């Protein structure tokens, strides 16, 4: 209880308007999830099209430790303890939604279990991007979303408890706390922490928070479908540090069940896992973000032609598609960390 009170006190210091609009709720950046009823023995990993799209097997080739030593903090709705794939990676946890029960971080939505399981976990049922990374679980949201105090307390907990990257698959269009979100990300960046942020699901060039925050340690993530087109629901064009990642038909642990979901919520953890792989390979906070932006691959969208192509492409897709394989390979080339680089 004392820890939560202290974190909230710190959070208040970051608000330029003393949180006069706490009634404004931040929501989870996902569409309704479809529960999959699959037969025993079904190879669920074969449904993870997103991992092939971002060239994850190539990334693992250049990051054989698969994120070991890196710490990812997921600020979300908690985690279901029955998902042992993911809970095995948890090294710390807190509930900032309830000062009286800081240790009760069980997921009462499903969303947090989904996003956390995308980042890290041992992969007996579904693969995570950084299987051997460690997780800090911060329950700052519930079925109705969350307010800025609980969320900012959660972010501060991540920053002060050893996170290398913070995943934020939530957002809101009320920008009254923009400067406070910016200050929190700036604080994290000063302490070597990266941030991956879901763009939002309103389907346009909309400005949301925290997606509109700008920092050399932050990446906003738009959603794309399996055909490579920007998802119809995805927001875009909020910050120069943007990439696009799979966010349609993503399979993951939804509470104790397996779900298939759409949303920028499910693209952001793919970027967070890639950052964990890079950080475990020695990249700094700013180097990891720069590597992902630099190696993002051009979109396949051939409908955008003419002189306006480059500008419109950047608006819709940011720097391009997340390419974890290219990012880890380029980092290995720079640092000569792979024994077979001469032959590859």
FENPECOR-V473388 format. One record per helix or strand of 2 or more residues. SS is the DSSP state (A for helix, B for strand). FROM is the first residue (numbers start at 1). TO is the last residue. If there is no record, write none. Layout:
# FENPECOR-V473388
SS&FROM&TO / SS&FROM&TO
This chain:
# FENPECOR-V473388
A&2&13 / B&26&28 / B&34&35 / A&44&47 / A&49&53 / A&56&62 / B&71&76 / A&84&87 / B&90&95 / A&111&119 / B&134&139 / B&145&146 / A&148&160 / B&165&168 / B&170&172 / A&178&190 / B&194&198 / B&218&224 / B&242&246 / B&250&254 / B&257&261 / A&265&280 / A&285&295 / A&309&317 / A&324&335
